């Protein structure tokens, strides 16, 4: 929501897509998600820039392992910095910018096959809640956008919103967003 409020043209584009595909007489349903590519792109772009678990969940090496010439010793604790992966300019153009459209013309997904985007992890310990989270993220966001207009607190301009983050096991916005719903 913060990224969309700071990029009002993207917010309008998601709302326009929902109105085109779903109309205004009913709520967005799970079965609509696949027909809302820009909404899906917004969720991917958000998880790229602001992964819920910035270092995934710590893992332990049970034995000495060699990966790509690096030795990971037995008992080492492994953190995967997906936050940094998401902002790596060798992988992403304009890495720090919120550009959901980058996902419209490629197949990159977050289900653990594309290692540049693994906010749910990958492999045998991939998040088992992914299918539920996938549905909930799209439905909640689409419901908020299609039922209300949104504006920032009085007097705050998009470029003035504090985007600093607090790094814990989960990533949090340092200063919570205050957004006001308006009648559409
Ligand atoms: C936006 C939503 C969510 C994100 C981004 C997320 C992300 C993650 C990540 C990064 C991991 C660690 C993967 C790894 O270390 O390789 C994880 C593990 C896990 N997640 Fe999620 N998760 C989300 C929602 C959920 C939900 C809704 C549930 C349950 C209903 C859930 C249940 C779990 C469990 C049980 C694990 C531990 C799996 C294991 O260690 O084998 N998660 N999740």
Boltz pocket constraint, residues with backbone or C-beta under 6 A from the ligand:
constraints:
  - pocket:
      binder: B
      contacts: [[A, 51], [A, 52], [A, 53], [A, 56], [A, 57], [A, 58], [A, 118], [A, 119], [A, 120], [A, 121], [A, 122], [A, 124], [A, 125], [A, 126], [A, 127], [A, 128], [A, 129], [A, 130], [A, 132], [A, 133], [A, 137]]
      max_distance: 6.0
